[in-house]
């Protein structure tokens, strides 16, 4: 029994060493487009048309035997939205287009499933962090100085997709925010600016 256990342990160690030696590290370019069109309303304003896009370098490290690995990226992100004034008569006019710029750092554990060549499916999930680079200030007097983009955000990504010819990966991502993205002085405005905790996006990566 001891000999069998020792043999199996040695075999497992050998396979792990071999997999590590043959591990694949590759780099590429990743892009992401938000699929959300939320609209939030309050008595004096509306926040709508929240759009976002991201782009930047990505890296993937995979163990081929177990098809398990890690991917990470550094993405420039631009989030945009419209803020409308709502008058007492109900008339609406666009007050300001707000754009915030971030540096996104997602790190995912990734598992690939081989189907018919040259297609592979993948599952990915892990934490992300966002660092504010610059943001537009609100000029509307009602909310001026009372709504401010936070300098740091964090959350979790869950994604799935398909990889073609080991070069192009396309998928859908669901991001769950664990923090708010706006600091709001008035509690009743919190939901309007921070919106839903979950957001959908379409992702694509090209590996070299």
C-alpha angles and dihedrals in degrees: 000000000000091000091051092048091048091049093050091047091050091048092050091048091049092051091048092050091047092049091049091049090052095041114138120231116183139162134216149148122275132196133184134190124194117239096197127111103176126171122199124187136199132170095268105027147016129220114205147151097042105188130174141179133183135193137172148108121311135190132201129197115190136179103216098203095058096025089227127128150129131267129191138176144186108217134185106222131195120192119189134184142164124237116202129195115229112206126205089260090055094248115144131211130175107254102178144350107222123202126185125190122210143175107228122200113187121178117189138183105227132201124187128205118200118223128160111340129287093023127083128176121216140196121203137180140160148112128303136195129203126202120196114234102176136341138192116249119230110248097186106110095223093063102019110132092004100082120053133167112244118241095225135037133174138187148131131279125211119185147163135185149128134276122213125203089343087280111078124049121185125179152138123259131199114200121199114200115218093185136039119259095210133051108218126188095201113063094212090062095055097090093043095059102029095043123177121354093227127064133181126219141173114234133196132178133185117203124205 
